[in-house]
Amino acid sequence: MLFNEDGEWITYEFREFIGWRRRTLTEQLIQFPKQIDVFRPASSVSFHGKEPKHWDKTSQDVASAVMQQWRGLPYGWSQILKMALHYLPLLRLVPQETKDDATPSTFVCSTAVAVALRRSFCDMVPFLSDGMVTPTDLARSALLEYQFSITEDR
């Protein structure tokens, strides 16, 4: 997730073999210069006549705090295994986490983003457990709006 901290753009993420880390956007662009797609939550959502929720500074601060509480955690390889089992023929019959708001015990980047956004704003991928959310699920979510792509100049 990308946050502006005192005028500097910072990312919080879970990376393979590293776990949770905080990096500047500049560091990310140096390491991954090809393309970074930027999305943001819809500015406001309302479900079934309930009071609308707004993505504002308070929501951003809560999402940042949620991501920071996982500082030092390792990458969630066990979560990757659970997600893979969900797609394998026959193994799909094994009982799996189906509660929509269940928080996984370990995180990969997409599951961390799903949990942080649920706690600060709303469920970005309704009817799917946060522990099963993939990057593709987030990119396809109607509640996240594509903003722009940062690409390498040629």
C-alpha positions as CSV (number, residue, x, y, z in Angstrom):
1,M,0.0,0.0,0.0
2,L,1.2,3.5,-0.8
3,F,0.9,6.3,1.8
4,N,2.1,9.9,1.9
5,E,4.1,10.5,5.1
6,D,5.2,14.1,5.6
7,G,5.5,14.7,1.9
8,E,7.3,11.4,1.1
9,W,5.5,8.5,-0.7
10,I,6.0,5.3,1.3
11,T,5.0,1.7,0.6
12,Y,4.2,-1.0,3.1
13,E,4.3,-4.5,1.6
14,F,4.9,-8.2,2.2
15,R,7.6,-9.6,-0.1
16,E,8.7,-13.2,-0.7
17,F,11.7,-14.2,1.4
18,I,11.6,-10.8,3.2
19,G,8.2,-10.4,4.9
20,W,6.8,-7.0,5.9
21,R,8.8,-4.0,4.9
22,R,8.5,-0.2,4.5
23,R,10.1,1.4,1.4
24,T,10.0,4.7,-0.4
25,L,8.3,4.8,-3.8
26,T,11.6,5.8,-5.3
27,E,13.2,2.6,-4.0
28,Q,10.3,0.6,-5.5
29,L,10.7,2.4,-8.9
30,I,14.5,1.6,-9.0
31,Q,13.9,-2.0,-8.2
32,F,10.8,-2.5,-10.4
33,P,11.1,0.1,-13.2
34,K,8.8,-1.5,-15.8
35,Q,5.4,-0.7,-14.5
36,I,3.5,0.0,-11.2
37,D,-0.3,0.4,-11.4
38,V,-1.8,2.7,-8.9
39,F,-5.4,2.2,-7.6
40,R,-7.3,3.9,-4.8
41,P,-10.5,3.0,-3.0
42,A,-13.7,4.6,-4.3
43,S,-14.2,8.0,-2.7
44,S,-17.4,6.8,-1.1
45,V,-19.5,3.7,-0.9
46,S,-23.0,2.8,0.4
47,F,-24.5,-0.6,0.9
48,H,-28.2,-1.4,1.1
49,G,-29.3,2.1,2.4
50,K,-26.7,2.2,5.1
51,E,-24.8,5.4,5.9
52,P,-22.2,6.0,3.2
53,K,-18.5,5.5,4.1
54,H,-15.9,7.9,2.7
55,W,-12.3,7.2,1.9
56,D,-10.7,10.2,3.7
57,K,-7.6,11.1,5.8
58,T,-9.0,9.1,8.8
59,S,-9.5,6.0,6.7
60,Q,-6.0,6.4,5.3
61,D,-4.5,6.8,8.8
62,V,-6.3,3.6,10.0
63,A,-5.1,1.6,7.0
64,S,-1.6,2.8,7.6
65,A,-1.8,1.9,11.3
66,V,-3.2,-1.6,10.4
67,M,-0.3,-2.2,8.0
68,Q,2.3,-1.0,10.5
69,Q,1.1,-3.4,13.2
70,W,2.4,-6.3,11.1
71,R,5.9,-4.9,11.1
72,G,8.4,-7.7,11.4
73,L,6.1,-10.5,10.3
74,P,7.5,-13.0,7.8
75,Y,6.0,-13.7,4.4
76,G,2.9,-15.9,4.6
77,W,4.0,-19.0,2.6
78,S,1.3,-21.0,4.5
79,Q,-1.3,-18.6,3.1
80,I,0.0,-19.1,-0.4
81,L,-0.4,-22.9,0.1
82,K,-4.0,-22.4,1.4
83,M,-4.8,-20.2,-1.7
84,A,-3.3,-22.8,-4.1
85,L,-5.4,-25.6,-2.5
86,H,-8.5,-23.5,-3.3
87,Y,-7.8,-23.9,-7.0
88,L,-6.6,-27.5,-7.3
89,P,-9.1,-30.1,-8.6
90,L,-10.4,-32.4,-5.9
91,L,-8.5,-30.6,-3.2
92,R,-11.1,-27.9,-3.5
93,L,-13.3,-30.3,-1.5
94,V,-11.1,-29.9,1.6
95,P,-12.7,-27.6,4.1
96,Q,-11.5,-24.0,3.7
97,E,-12.0,-20.7,5.3
98,T,-15.3,-19.3,4.1
99,K,-16.0,-16.5,6.5
100,D,-15.9,-13.3,4.6
101,D,-14.4,-11.3,7.4
102,A,-12.0,-13.9,8.7
103,T,-8.5,-12.5,9.3
104,P,-5.7,-14.8,8.1
105,S,-2.9,-15.7,10.6
106,T,-0.2,-15.0,8.0
107,F,-0.1,-12.5,5.2
108,V,1.0,-12.0,1.7
109,C,0.6,-8.5,0.1
110,S,-2.9,-8.9,-1.3
111,T,-4.3,-10.4,1.9
112,A,-2.7,-7.6,4.0
113,V,-4.2,-4.9,1.7
114,A,-7.6,-6.6,1.9
115,V,-7.6,-6.7,5.7
116,A,-6.2,-3.2,6.0
117,L,-8.9,-1.8,3.7
118,R,-11.7,-3.7,5.4
119,R,-10.7,-2.4,8.8
120,S,-10.3,1.2,7.6
121,F,-13.0,1.5,5.0
122,C,-14.9,-1.5,3.6
123,D,-14.6,-5.0,2.1
124,M,-12.9,-4.5,-1.3
125,V,-13.8,-8.1,-2.4
126,P,-17.2,-9.0,-1.1
127,F,-18.0,-12.7,-0.6
128,L,-14.4,-13.8,-0.5
129,S,-12.4,-14.4,2.7
130,D,-9.6,-11.8,3.0
131,G,-7.2,-14.6,3.4
132,M,-8.0,-15.8,-0.2
133,V,-7.8,-12.4,-1.9
134,T,-5.3,-12.3,-4.8
135,P,-3.8,-9.3,-6.6
136,T,-6.1,-10.0,-9.5
137,D,-9.2,-9.9,-7.1
138,L,-8.1,-6.4,-6.0
139,A,-7.4,-5.2,-9.5
140,R,-10.9,-6.3,-10.6
141,S,-12.7,-4.9,-7.5
142,A,-15.4,-2.4,-8.4
143,L,-14.5,-0.6,-5.2
144,L,-11.0,0.2,-6.3
145,E,-10.5,2.8,-9.0
146,Y,-7.5,2.6,-11.3
147,Q,-5.6,5.9,-11.2
148,F,-2.6,5.6,-13.5
149,S,0.5,3.6,-14.2
150,I,4.1,4.5,-13.6
151,T,6.3,3.2,-16.3
152,E,9.9,3.3,-17.3
153,D,10.8,6.0,-19.9
154,R,12.2,4.6,-23.2
